[in-house]
Structure formats: structure tokens, C-alpha cells
Amino acid sequence: MEPSIIAAIIGALATVLAVVIGWWLPQRKATRSKSAESIKFQPDKDGIYFMQYLLHDAYEQQTPLSTTELAEHHRDYAPLELEVKLIGLENHGYVQRVTRKNTGMGKWQITPKGVEFMFKHGHQLHDLVEESRSNA
């Protein structure tokens, strides 16, 4: 066989291998980083505090709470700071803005993922759960 044909075959194989590796590695890395991110993030005590209000006052009543209403319950957060905190929780799927984005302060609801997190980790207010059970 001629050296130029062998070089062409080797070049073609190297190109195909580079394409396969280039396709496979980013997919694997993206999958790994998404699962690692979801495991790493846990709402902090303030996030859980606000999620309790969203669980018991907003979710059960089917009425979203505004950032301003939530800020009234926690003196360490100005409404704008709380909005940023809620956006962080939204980015991880625990809460959801129910007003249009880019319209100022939001109205918020807890998501099913947030409800599951609260009950799985015992962050629901047991007396309110018992009260709603007896009223059902």
C-alpha cells in the first residue's frame, strides 16, 4: 500500500475518533454536573423559613405571596434582597414566580419539588398539617 493512502486512512480514523470523543465528553460532563448540582444545593435556614410561608400560606390557600408580603415576616431581608433569594430558590426548582418576569417584584408559589423537600426533611409545620387534617 502506498504511504499516502495509509496516511489518509489514519487521518480519517483520527478525525472520526475526534468527533466521537468531542460528542461524548460534553454530554457526560453535563449529566454529571447537573446531578452533582442538584445534590449539592440545599436551601439554607432562611430559604426554608420562606418556603414554610409559601407552603402553608400560599400553596394550601392556592394564593401566591408577593415578595413584599414575605419580607414582612423576616426583618433581616429588604424586599429586593428577598427577591434575589427567591430567584435563587427558583433556579433550583423549589419555588416559582407566578407573575411575569421583568415586571418588578414577584408573586411566588412553592413548586411540587419544594413541597416534597419540605416534607421529606420535616420542615412543614406539624400543627398546621394536623389542623388542616382535622378540618378536612
C-alpha positions as a Markdown table, in Angstrom:
| # | Residue | x | y | z |
|---|---|---|---|---|
| 1 | Met | 0.0 | 0.0 | 0.0 |
| 2 | Glu | 1.1 | 3.5 | -0.7 |
| 3 | Pro | 2.2 | 5.7 | 2.2 |
| 4 | Ser | -0.2 | 8.4 | 1.1 |
| 5 | Ile | -3.2 | 6.0 | 1.3 |
| 6 | Ile | -2.1 | 4.8 | 4.7 |
| 7 | Ala | -1.7 | 8.4 | 5.9 |
| 8 | Ala | -5.2 | 9.3 | 4.5 |
| 9 | Ile | -6.8 | 6.3 | 6.3 |
| 10 | Ile | -5.1 | 7.2 | 9.6 |
| 11 | Gly | -6.2 | 10.8 | 9.2 |
| 12 | Ala | -9.8 | 9.8 | 8.5 |
| 13 | Leu | -9.8 | 7.5 | 11.6 |
| 14 | Ala | -8.3 | 10.2 | 13.8 |
| 15 | Thr | -11.0 | 12.7 | 12.5 |
| 16 | Val | -13.8 | 10.2 | 13.3 |
| 17 | Leu | -12.4 | 9.4 | 16.7 |
| 18 | Ala | -12.0 | 13.2 | 17.5 |
| 19 | Val | -15.7 | 13.8 | 16.5 |
| 20 | Val | -16.9 | 10.9 | 18.7 |
| 21 | Ile | -14.9 | 12.0 | 21.7 |
| 22 | Gly | -16.0 | 15.6 | 21.2 |
| 23 | Trp | -19.6 | 14.5 | 21.1 |
| 24 | Trp | -19.4 | 12.0 | 24.1 |
| 25 | Leu | -17.4 | 14.0 | 26.6 |
| 26 | Pro | -19.6 | 17.2 | 26.9 |
| 27 | Gln | -22.7 | 15.0 | 27.3 |
| 28 | Arg | -21.2 | 13.0 | 30.1 |
| 29 | Lys | -19.8 | 16.1 | 31.8 |
| 30 | Ala | -23.2 | 17.9 | 31.5 |
| 31 | Thr | -25.0 | 14.9 | 33.0 |
| 32 | Arg | -22.5 | 14.7 | 35.8 |
| 33 | Ser | -22.6 | 18.4 | 36.7 |
| 34 | Lys | -26.5 | 18.5 | 36.7 |
| 35 | Ser | -26.8 | 15.6 | 39.1 |
| 36 | Ala | -23.9 | 16.9 | 41.3 |
| 37 | Glu | -25.5 | 20.4 | 41.4 |
| 38 | Ser | -28.9 | 19.0 | 42.4 |
| 39 | Ile | -27.3 | 17.0 | 45.2 |
| 40 | Lys | -25.1 | 19.9 | 46.4 |
| 41 | Phe | -27.8 | 22.6 | 46.7 |
| 42 | Gln | -29.9 | 22.6 | 49.9 |
| 43 | Pro | -32.0 | 25.7 | 50.9 |
| 44 | Asp | -30.5 | 27.4 | 53.9 |
| 45 | Lys | -32.5 | 28.2 | 57.1 |
| 46 | Asp | -33.8 | 31.4 | 55.7 |
| 47 | Gly | -34.8 | 29.8 | 52.4 |
| 48 | Ile | -36.6 | 27.1 | 54.4 |
| 49 | Tyr | -38.3 | 29.8 | 56.5 |
| 50 | Phe | -39.7 | 31.5 | 53.4 |
| 51 | Met | -40.7 | 28.2 | 51.9 |
| 52 | Gln | -42.7 | 27.4 | 55.0 |
| 53 | Tyr | -44.8 | 30.5 | 54.4 |
| 54 | Leu | -45.1 | 29.6 | 50.7 |
| 55 | Leu | -46.2 | 26.0 | 51.7 |
| 56 | His | -48.7 | 26.9 | 54.4 |
| 57 | Asp | -50.0 | 30.3 | 53.4 |
| 58 | Ala | -49.7 | 30.3 | 49.6 |
| 59 | Tyr | -49.8 | 26.6 | 48.4 |
| 60 | Glu | -52.6 | 25.4 | 50.7 |
| 61 | Gln | -54.7 | 28.6 | 50.1 |
| 62 | Gln | -53.9 | 28.5 | 46.3 |
| 63 | Thr | -52.9 | 32.1 | 46.5 |
| 64 | Pro | -49.3 | 33.3 | 45.7 |
| 65 | Leu | -47.5 | 35.5 | 48.1 |
| 66 | Ser | -45.7 | 38.6 | 47.0 |
| 67 | Thr | -42.1 | 39.3 | 47.9 |
| 68 | Thr | -43.2 | 42.3 | 50.0 |
| 69 | Glu | -45.6 | 40.1 | 52.0 |
| 70 | Leu | -42.9 | 37.6 | 52.6 |
| 71 | Ala | -40.4 | 40.3 | 53.6 |
| 72 | Glu | -42.8 | 41.4 | 56.4 |
| 73 | His | -42.1 | 38.1 | 58.2 |
| 74 | His | -38.3 | 38.4 | 58.2 |
| 75 | Arg | -36.6 | 41.7 | 59.3 |
| 76 | Asp | -33.2 | 40.7 | 58.0 |
| 77 | Tyr | -34.2 | 41.0 | 54.4 |
| 78 | Ala | -35.3 | 44.0 | 52.4 |
| 79 | Pro | -37.8 | 43.1 | 49.7 |
| 80 | Leu | -35.1 | 43.4 | 47.0 |
| 81 | Glu | -32.7 | 41.1 | 48.9 |
| 82 | Leu | -35.6 | 38.6 | 49.4 |
| 83 | Glu | -36.4 | 38.7 | 45.7 |
| 84 | Val | -32.8 | 37.7 | 44.9 |
| 85 | Lys | -33.1 | 34.8 | 47.5 |
| 86 | Leu | -36.3 | 33.6 | 45.9 |
| 87 | Ile | -34.8 | 33.8 | 42.4 |
| 88 | Gly | -32.0 | 31.5 | 43.7 |
| 89 | Leu | -34.6 | 29.0 | 45.0 |
| 90 | Glu | -36.4 | 29.3 | 41.7 |
| 91 | Asn | -33.2 | 28.5 | 39.8 |
| 92 | His | -33.1 | 25.2 | 41.7 |
| 93 | Gly | -36.8 | 24.4 | 41.2 |
| 94 | Tyr | -38.1 | 24.9 | 44.8 |
| 95 | Val | -40.3 | 27.9 | 44.2 |
| 96 | Gln | -41.8 | 29.5 | 41.1 |
| 97 | Arg | -42.6 | 33.1 | 40.2 |
| 98 | Val | -46.2 | 33.3 | 39.0 |
| 99 | Thr | -46.1 | 36.8 | 37.7 |
| 100 | Arg | -44.4 | 37.8 | 34.5 |
| 101 | Lys | -40.7 | 38.3 | 34.7 |
| 102 | Asn | -39.4 | 41.8 | 34.2 |
| 103 | Thr | -42.4 | 43.4 | 35.9 |
| 104 | Gly | -40.8 | 44.2 | 39.3 |
| 105 | Met | -41.3 | 42.3 | 42.5 |
| 106 | Gly | -42.8 | 38.9 | 42.0 |
| 107 | Lys | -45.6 | 36.8 | 43.4 |
| 108 | Trp | -44.4 | 33.3 | 44.4 |
| 109 | Gln | -45.6 | 29.8 | 44.9 |
| 110 | Ile | -43.8 | 26.7 | 46.2 |
| 111 | Thr | -43.3 | 24.0 | 43.5 |
| 112 | Pro | -44.1 | 20.3 | 43.9 |
| 113 | Lys | -40.3 | 19.8 | 44.3 |
| 114 | Gly | -40.3 | 22.3 | 47.1 |
| 115 | Val | -43.3 | 20.7 | 48.8 |
| 116 | Glu | -41.6 | 17.3 | 48.6 |
| 117 | Phe | -38.3 | 18.8 | 50.0 |
| 118 | Met | -40.2 | 20.3 | 52.9 |
| 119 | Phe | -42.0 | 17.1 | 53.9 |
| 120 | Lys | -39.0 | 14.8 | 53.2 |
| 121 | His | -36.8 | 16.9 | 55.6 |
| 122 | Gly | -39.5 | 17.6 | 58.2 |
| 123 | His | -39.7 | 21.3 | 57.6 |
| 124 | Gln | -43.5 | 21.5 | 57.4 |
| 125 | Leu | -45.3 | 23.0 | 60.4 |
| 126 | His | -46.8 | 19.9 | 62.0 |
| 127 | Asp | -49.5 | 21.8 | 64.0 |
| 128 | Leu | -50.8 | 23.4 | 60.7 |
| 129 | Val | -50.8 | 20.0 | 59.0 |
| 130 | Glu | -52.8 | 18.4 | 61.9 |
| 131 | Glu | -55.2 | 21.4 | 61.9 |
| 132 | Ser | -55.8 | 21.0 | 58.2 |
| 133 | Arg | -56.2 | 17.3 | 58.6 |
| 134 | Ser | -58.9 | 17.7 | 61.2 |
| 135 | Asn | -60.7 | 20.3 | 59.1 |
| 136 | Ala | -60.8 | 18.0 | 56.1 |
